[in-house]
Amino acid sequence: MDWWESLGMAMAMVLVLEGLLPLLAPRQWRLMFTQLLQLKDGQLRFCGLLCIAAGVISLALL
């Protein structure tokens, strides 16, 4: 398996995981987004930074 194929599979898995919540719990998904809209830019950036850090650590452990 080459690098591009692995990247494509990872992106496909992200799409599958991202689609689970609106499929299974659309009301809670909509509520989550209304709560996200109330956050300040700095808070959203910090959440993004935490997600990136968690992803990098996960990749390093695998």
N, C-alpha and C positions, 0 to 999 in steps of 0.2 A: 504494500500500500504506500503510495507516494504522498508527499506533503500536501499537494492540492486536494487529493481525494480525502485525506484526513480532515482538512479544513472544511471541505464541503459537507462531510458527514457531521462535523461539529455544528456547523451553521444550521443544518437540517434539524438536528436535535434541539437546538435553541428554539427554532420555530415550533416544534412539537410541544416543548415545555411551555412556551409562551401562550400557546393556544389552549392549554388545558383549563386554566382558570376561567376564561370567558365561556368556554364550553360547559363546564361543570357548575359554575356559580356566577352567572352573569350579574346578578344584583350586587354581590360582594365585590366583584371586579369593578363595577361602575362606582361603588362607594369608595373603593381604594383610590380611584383616579380623582374623585372630587376632593379627597383628603390630600392627595399629592399636589393638587392645584393650589392649596392653601399654604404650602411650604414656601419659604423664601429661597432665592437662588443659591445662597450659600449652603443651606440645608440640603438641597438637591445635589449640589456638587459633592458634598461630603458623602452622601449616600452612594453616588456614582464612584467615588474614590474607594469606599469600602468594598463595593462590588468588584472593582478592578483588582484590589488587593487580594480578596478572597479567591478570585479566579487565578491570579498569578501563583498564589500559594498552592492552590489545588493542582495546577499544572506542574509545579515543582515537585510536589509529593508523588505525582503519578509518574 
